[in-house]
């Protein structure tokens, strides 16, 4: 058998593999095209599970912001979540935030974090007013349902309380799941609008690939529901 015949036999053996690979690429392309169509048709996600007053009181200027609560208290997670949420809240300029560290909170009540859901320590609000005179409110934040692999997910609970009256000004309990087309659409809109600083304009999909970038989107969407003036 000469080399030409050998090559023809080898090609016939490889042909089914080439056909299979081509079909797989075609089907994969179809799936991506279908996904993109679904996302383009989706209405961008807007948080709805919330309570919010029409506008902030005129004298509501300074707010103590507690560290994000998370169980278990995963330091690697809460460190960067605290940082990202604080950055996005500061950008909003809704009021002057006074960020309380975990160490400061622990010195006050013997705990480094508080959940918005549980009963507060006795006289906690009065103690905040005494320790930080001139503040008008306190914000509680909690993250839950964290998923660091695709599709990314993060849940947020938050409350903003008027320290003088004890009334709720704002409360939210929302899950952002990148398995939903509406969340993907909103997250990609955020990236196009904000151009997340750690990524370039050409890094399409980064907000859906990076837990930190996705957290920026979640924080932006969460604080976007705060009342205006």
N, C-alpha and C positions, 0 to 999 in steps of 0.2 A: 504494500500500500504506500503510494507516494504521499508527500507532505500536503499536496493540494487536497487529496481525498480525506486525509486526517483532519485538515482544517474544516472541511465541509461537515464532517461528522460532529466535530466539536461545536460548530455553529448550530447544528440541528439540536444538540443537547442543551445548548444555552438559550435557544429561542423561547421555550416556555417561561424561563426565568425573566427574560426581557419583557415578555408580554405581561407577566404578573407584576413586575415592578412598574411598568407603564400604567397598568390598570390601577394599581395602588396610588400612584401619584395623581392620576385623574380623579379618583374618588376623594382623595384628600383635598384636592383643589376644589371639588364640588362642595365638600363639607365646609371649607373655609368661606366659600362664596355664599352658601346658605346662612352661615353664622353672621357674616357681615350684613346680609340683607335683613336678618332679624334684628340686629343691633341698630341699623339705620332706621328701622320702623318703630323701634321702642321709644316710648316717652321717657326722657331722663328721670331717674329716681329723685323724688323730693320727699324728705321726711314728713310723715303725717302723724305719727304716734307721739303727739306733744301737746303741751298746754303752754300758752303764751299770752301775755297781756297785750293790749293794743300798742302801748308805747311805754318806755321807761319813764319813771317819775323824773321831774325836772331836777330834783336835788339828789338823784342817784348817780354818784360820780365815782366812788372807789369801792372795789369788791375784793374780798379775800378769796383766793382760789386755792382750794385744797388739792393735794396730790391725787392723781388718778388711783382709784381703788381697783385691785385685781386679785382674784383668788385662783391658784396660790400666788403669793407675793413673789413673782418671778422678777428678779432685779434687772436682768438683761432686757426684758420686755418693758417693764414700767419705766425704766430710765429713759429710753428713747421715746416712749409714748408721752411721758410727762413733758419732755422737751418739745416734741412736735405740737402737742395740744397747746402749750403755752405760746409757742411762736404764732400759731394760727389765731389764737384768741387776741394776742397783742395786735396783729394786723387789722383786726376788725375795728378797733378804736371805739368800741361801744361804751367803754368806761375805762377807768384806770385800774388794771389788775394788780393786786398785791399777792404775790405768789408765796404760799407757805410751804416750807420744805418738810420733808418727812421727819427730819431730826427735830425741827421746831414743834411739829404736831405731837411727836412722841414725848417731848418734854412737858407739853401741856396736859395730855390725857393718857399717856402710857401706851399709845398706839400710833403707828406710823401712817395709817390710812383709815378712812371712814367711808362706808358705803352710803349712798343716798337713800337706801331702802330701810335701813334699821333705825331704831330709836337713837337719838343723839345722847351723848353723855350729859349728865345733869349740869344745868347752867352753862352749857357749852357756848351758846350764842352770846350770853351775857359776858362770859369770860373773853370772847373775841372782841367785843366792844370795849371792854376794860383794857385789854392788852394793846388793841390797835384803835385808839380813839380817832374818830373822823371817818371810819369806814361805813359804808351804807348797806353792803350786802355780803353774802358768802355764797360761793359756788362749789357744789359737790359734783364730782365726776367719777364714773365707773366704767371700765371696759370689761366685756365678756364675749364669749363665743369666738375667741381669737383663733384664726386658722392661718398658719404661715405658709402653707403650700397652695398651689392653684386648685380651684379658684379661691383667692384670698377672701377672708371674711373678718369682720370686726363689728361688735355690738357696743353701743354707747348708752349709758344712762347719765342724766345730768339734772341738777336742780339749781336754781338761783333763788335765794331767799332774801327778802328785805329784813335786815337785822333789827330794825326798829319795830316793825309791825308783826314780823314772823310770817308774812304772806308769801306765797309762791309767786314769783314774777315769770318764771320760765321753768319748764320741765320737759325732758325728752327721754324716750326709751325706744331706740331704733337699732335694727340690725342692717348692716351693709354687707351684702353677699355678692361677690363678683361672679357667682354662678348665674345671676339674674341679668338678663339683657338690659333692663332699665338701669341697673347699677353700673354695668359696663359703659353704657352710653354717658351717664353722668360723670363717671370717673375720667373718661376720655375727654369730655368737654372741659373738665377741670384742668387736665394736663395741657390742653391747647390754650386755655385762658391764662393759666398761671405759669406755664412753662417751668415745671418743677426744676429747681436750680441744680439738682444733682444729675440731671439728664439733658441731653441736647434736643434740639427741635426734631431731629431725625430718629429719635429712639421711640418709635410708635409702640404703644403697648406697655411702656415701662411702668406706668402707674398700676398696671394689673399684674406686674411681675415682681415688684419690689414691695415688701411689707411696709417699709418706711414711707415710700411714696404713696402707697394706698392709704396709710394712716393720715397723711397730709390731706388727702381728698376727704376722708371721713371727718377729720377735725374741721375742715373748711365747710362741709355740708352741715355739720352739727351746729357750729356757731353762726351759720347763715340763717338759722331759725330764731336767733335772739331778737327781741323787740327793738325797734328803732326809737328815735326820739321825736 
